[in-house]
Amino acid sequence: MSMSELEARRARIDRIDSVLVRLVAARQRQVAVIAALKAGPDSVRDPARIAIILARVRSAARRCGLDEAIAIPVWRELLERSAEAQQTLIARAEQADRSP
């Protein structure tokens, strides 16, 4: 592979990364909205919902040719960080409600 081809491939990856960041940001905004709808920090993690999401990701990964060894850990991390963000948002809201 020539250097120019390598640079072109890396530029493609950079463009894909940019799209991925925008999509994850959009997802994060929805996570924040959903946090406001939840009853409290204990309602953040829903094991049944997590299983459904991971099954959907696994299926989509297979259809798209994405290695599950990449897809599943990435989504597990995304789900965990999303849950942590929701807990933080809920805790802040509860604290604000208790403030005079």
C-alpha positions as CSV (number, residue, x, y, z in Angstrom):
1,M,0.0,0.0,0.0
2,S,1.4,3.3,-1.0
3,M,1.6,6.3,1.4
4,S,-1.0,8.2,-0.6
5,E,-3.4,5.2,-0.4
6,L,-2.7,4.9,3.3
7,E,-3.4,8.6,3.7
8,A,-6.6,8.4,1.7
9,R,-7.8,5.4,3.8
10,R,-7.0,7.3,7.0
11,A,-8.9,10.3,5.7
12,R,-12.0,8.0,5.1
13,I,-11.7,6.8,8.7
14,D,-11.5,10.4,9.9
15,R,-14.7,11.2,8.1
16,I,-16.4,8.1,9.5
17,D,-15.3,9.0,13.0
18,S,-16.8,12.4,12.5
19,V,-20.1,10.9,11.6
20,L,-19.9,8.5,14.5
21,V,-19.2,11.3,17.0
22,R,-22.3,13.2,15.7
23,L,-24.5,10.0,16.1
24,V,-23.2,9.3,19.6
25,A,-23.8,12.9,20.5
26,A,-27.4,12.6,19.2
27,R,-27.8,9.4,21.3
28,Q,-26.4,11.1,24.3
29,R,-29.0,13.9,24.0
30,Q,-31.7,11.2,24.0
31,V,-30.1,9.6,27.1
32,A,-30.4,12.9,28.9
33,V,-34.1,13.3,28.0
34,I,-34.8,9.8,29.1
35,A,-33.1,10.4,32.4
36,A,-35.6,13.1,33.2
37,L,-38.4,10.5,32.7
38,K,-37.0,7.9,35.0
39,A,-38.1,7.5,38.6
40,G,-34.7,7.7,40.2
41,P,-31.1,6.4,40.1
42,D,-32.1,2.9,40.8
43,S,-34.3,2.8,37.6
44,V,-31.3,3.6,35.3
45,R,-30.1,0.1,34.4
46,D,-32.7,-2.2,32.9
47,P,-31.1,-5.6,32.3
48,A,-34.0,-6.7,30.0
49,R,-33.5,-3.6,27.9
50,I,-29.8,-4.1,27.8
51,A,-30.2,-7.6,26.6
52,I,-32.6,-6.5,23.8
53,I,-30.2,-3.7,22.7
54,L,-27.2,-6.1,22.6
55,A,-29.2,-8.7,20.7
56,R,-30.2,-6.0,18.2
57,V,-26.6,-4.8,17.9
58,R,-25.3,-8.4,17.4
59,S,-27.8,-8.9,14.6
60,A,-27.0,-5.6,12.9
61,A,-23.3,-6.3,13.2
62,R,-23.7,-9.7,11.5
63,R,-25.7,-8.1,8.7
64,C,-23.2,-5.3,8.2
65,G,-20.1,-7.4,8.5
66,L,-19.0,-5.8,11.8
67,D,-17.1,-8.2,14.0
68,E,-19.1,-8.9,17.2
69,A,-15.8,-8.8,19.1
70,I,-15.8,-5.1,18.3
71,A,-19.5,-4.3,18.4
72,I,-20.5,-5.9,21.7
73,P,-17.8,-4.4,23.9
74,V,-18.3,-1.0,22.3
75,W,-22.0,-1.1,23.0
76,R,-21.5,-2.4,26.5
77,E,-19.2,0.5,27.2
78,L,-21.7,2.9,25.5
79,L,-24.5,1.6,27.6
80,E,-22.5,1.7,30.8
81,R,-21.4,5.3,30.2
82,S,-24.9,6.3,29.3
83,A,-26.2,4.8,32.5
84,E,-23.6,6.6,34.5
85,A,-24.6,9.9,32.8
86,Q,-28.2,9.3,33.6
87,Q,-27.4,8.6,37.2
88,T,-25.5,11.9,37.4
89,L,-28.3,13.8,35.8
90,I,-30.9,12.3,38.1
91,A,-28.8,12.9,41.2
92,R,-28.4,16.6,40.1
93,A,-32.1,17.0,39.5
94,E,-32.9,15.4,42.9
95,Q,-30.4,17.7,44.6
96,A,-31.9,20.7,42.8
97,D,-35.3,19.7,44.0
98,R,-34.1,19.6,47.6
99,S,-32.4,23.0,47.4
100,P,-34.3,26.0,48.7
